[in-house]
Amino acid sequence: MSHWNTRVIRKYDQKTDTTIFEMHEVHYDDNNRIIAWTESSVGPFGETLAELKEDIKHFLEAVQKPILQENCHEAGEILVEVKESER
């Protein structure tokens, strides 16, 4: 079954020569392969304080997972895990 979660994506901006880390929704297929992700970063939200707290919990879980980075590939942009030594 396809699903999504929040993940950290590292991005490099050539214009400003800076690297930033942002939270994005990442979507997976039934085989747990990444198939899409949000173009813009996302922030925690909720319609109640309890929902906001739950969303923040997911963000904290995201920083415990491997960091992802957008890379150009012959098929287009893909997300790849950043090696720990390159963080």
Residue frames as qw, qx, qy, qz and C-alpha x, y, z in Angstrom:
[[0.000, 0.888, 0.459, 0.000, 0.00, 0.00, 0.00],
 [0.385, 0.534, -0.046, 0.751, 1.37, 3.41, -0.92],
 [0.481, -0.756, -0.344, 0.281, 2.11, 5.82, 1.91],
 [0.307, 0.749, -0.130, 0.572, 3.97, 9.01, 2.80],
 [0.627, -0.598, -0.291, 0.405, 5.96, 10.48, 5.65],
 [0.016, 0.992, -0.125, 0.015, 7.90, 13.59, 6.53],
 [0.869, -0.021, 0.037, 0.494, 11.61, 13.55, 5.66],
 [0.215, -0.818, 0.178, 0.503, 14.55, 15.95, 5.78],
 [0.743, 0.538, 0.216, 0.333, 15.84, 16.99, 2.35],
 [0.430, -0.568, 0.174, 0.680, 19.20, 18.72, 1.99],
 [0.533, 0.775, 0.287, 0.183, 19.39, 21.32, -0.76],
 [0.502, -0.309, 0.148, 0.794, 22.21, 23.41, -2.17],
 [0.301, 0.909, 0.260, -0.120, 21.59, 26.87, -3.61],
 [0.698, 0.194, 0.164, 0.669, 24.26, 27.81, -6.14],
 [0.103, 0.819, 0.162, 0.541, 23.18, 31.46, -6.19],
 [0.411, -0.838, 0.166, -0.318, 23.82, 31.95, -2.47],
 [0.496, 0.404, -0.720, 0.267, 26.40, 29.14, -2.06],
 [0.400, -0.329, 0.595, -0.615, 24.49, 27.76, 0.92],
 [0.383, -0.110, -0.909, -0.123, 23.21, 24.37, 1.97],
 [0.480, -0.238, 0.292, -0.792, 19.89, 24.15, 3.80],
 [0.079, -0.125, -0.987, 0.070, 17.83, 21.37, 5.33],
 [0.482, -0.060, -0.023, -0.874, 14.04, 21.37, 4.94],
 [0.426, 0.130, 0.847, -0.291, 11.12, 19.13, 5.87],
 [0.437, 0.193, -0.488, -0.730, 9.11, 17.67, 2.95],
 [0.829, 0.070, 0.416, -0.368, 6.35, 15.14, 2.50],
 [0.107, 0.405, -0.837, -0.352, 7.79, 12.12, 0.68],
 [0.841, 0.139, 0.141, -0.504, 5.46, 9.64, -1.05],
 [0.210, -0.344, 0.905, 0.134, 6.24, 5.94, -1.60],
 [0.661, 0.093, -0.518, -0.535, 4.81, 3.20, -3.81],
 [0.918, -0.272, -0.038, -0.286, 3.72, -0.24, -2.66],
 [0.893, 0.112, -0.253, 0.355, 7.36, -1.41, -2.78],
 [0.515, -0.760, -0.086, 0.386, 8.51, 1.43, -0.49],
 [0.534, 0.149, 0.257, 0.792, 10.24, 3.28, -3.36],
 [0.006, 0.573, 0.176, -0.801, 10.07, 7.07, -3.41],
 [0.388, 0.513, 0.658, 0.391, 7.73, 8.23, -6.15],
 [0.072, 0.774, 0.225, 0.588, 7.17, 11.90, -5.30],
 [0.431, -0.405, -0.433, 0.680, 7.83, 14.66, -2.79],
 [0.050, 0.929, 0.330, -0.161, 6.55, 18.14, -2.14],
 [0.524, 0.604, 0.018, 0.600, 8.27, 20.91, -4.08],
 [0.116, -0.716, 0.232, -0.648, 8.02, 23.30, -1.14],
 [0.236, 0.092, -0.825, 0.505, 8.95, 22.53, 2.42],
 [0.531, -0.577, -0.500, -0.368, 6.23, 21.86, 4.98],
 [0.039, -0.388, 0.560, -0.731, 5.78, 22.92, 8.58],
 [0.119, -0.260, -0.918, 0.276, 3.95, 21.34, 11.48],
 [0.364, -0.185, -0.094, -0.908, 0.26, 22.15, 11.83],
 [0.129, -0.292, -0.938, 0.138, -2.93, 20.97, 13.42],
 [0.294, -0.579, -0.394, -0.650, -6.52, 22.00, 13.93],
 [0.673, -0.720, -0.101, -0.138, -6.06, 21.41, 17.66],
 [0.178, -0.795, 0.566, -0.130, -3.10, 21.64, 19.99],
 [0.788, -0.191, 0.584, -0.039, -3.10, 17.83, 20.27],
 [0.812, 0.532, 0.209, 0.118, -2.88, 17.50, 16.47],
 [0.245, 0.898, -0.326, 0.165, -0.03, 20.02, 16.36],
 [0.485, -0.607, 0.621, -0.107, 1.86, 18.05, 19.03],
 [0.869, 0.112, 0.481, 0.030, 1.35, 14.84, 17.04],
 [0.649, 0.746, 0.004, 0.146, 2.64, 16.49, 13.86],
 [0.050, -0.860, 0.486, -0.146, 5.71, 17.80, 15.69],
 [0.751, -0.314, 0.580, -0.033, 6.35, 14.22, 16.85],
 [0.847, 0.431, 0.279, 0.137, 6.50, 13.16, 13.18],
 [0.330, 0.892, -0.241, 0.193, 9.01, 15.94, 12.45],
 [0.403, -0.693, 0.586, -0.120, 11.21, 14.73, 15.30],
 [0.866, 0.021, 0.498, 0.048, 11.02, 11.19, 13.87],
 [0.678, 0.726, 0.044, 0.105, 12.07, 12.58, 10.47],
 [0.080, 0.876, -0.456, 0.135, 15.35, 13.99, 11.80],
 [0.649, -0.411, 0.637, -0.059, 16.25, 10.50, 13.07],
 [0.858, 0.362, 0.358, 0.066, 16.02, 9.02, 9.55],
 [0.583, -0.048, 0.360, 0.727, 18.68, 9.31, 6.84],
 [0.151, 0.681, -0.003, -0.716, 18.79, 12.71, 5.16],
 [0.659, 0.475, 0.537, 0.227, 17.72, 12.82, 1.51],
 [0.096, -0.563, 0.261, 0.778, 19.01, 14.95, -1.35],
 [0.691, 0.651, 0.199, -0.244, 17.62, 15.73, -4.80],
 [0.392, -0.385, 0.634, 0.545, 19.88, 14.45, -7.58],
 [0.568, 0.523, -0.264, -0.578, 19.57, 14.73, -11.34],
 [0.563, -0.054, 0.819, 0.096, 19.05, 11.40, -13.05],
 [0.017, -0.024, 0.706, 0.708, 18.40, 10.48, -16.67],
 [0.136, -0.539, -0.811, -0.185, 14.75, 9.91, -15.70],
 [0.199, -0.811, -0.169, -0.524, 14.55, 13.30, -13.93],
 [0.162, -0.597, 0.517, -0.591, 14.99, 14.35, -10.32],
 [0.781, -0.241, -0.576, -0.006, 15.34, 11.57, -7.75],
 [0.455, -0.773, 0.298, -0.326, 15.89, 11.52, -4.00],
 [0.774, 0.182, -0.548, 0.260, 18.92, 9.69, -2.64],
 [0.695, -0.688, -0.146, 0.148, 20.18, 9.15, 0.88],
 [0.170, 0.862, -0.387, 0.280, 23.08, 11.34, 1.96],
 [0.775, 0.022, -0.527, 0.349, 26.00, 9.37, 3.35],
 [0.557, -0.780, -0.226, 0.174, 26.60, 10.11, 7.01],
 [0.625, -0.265, 0.112, 0.725, 30.17, 11.23, 6.20],
 [0.240, 0.343, 0.375, 0.827, 28.75, 13.88, 3.81],
 [0.232, -0.807, -0.539, -0.068, 26.31, 15.52, 6.22]]
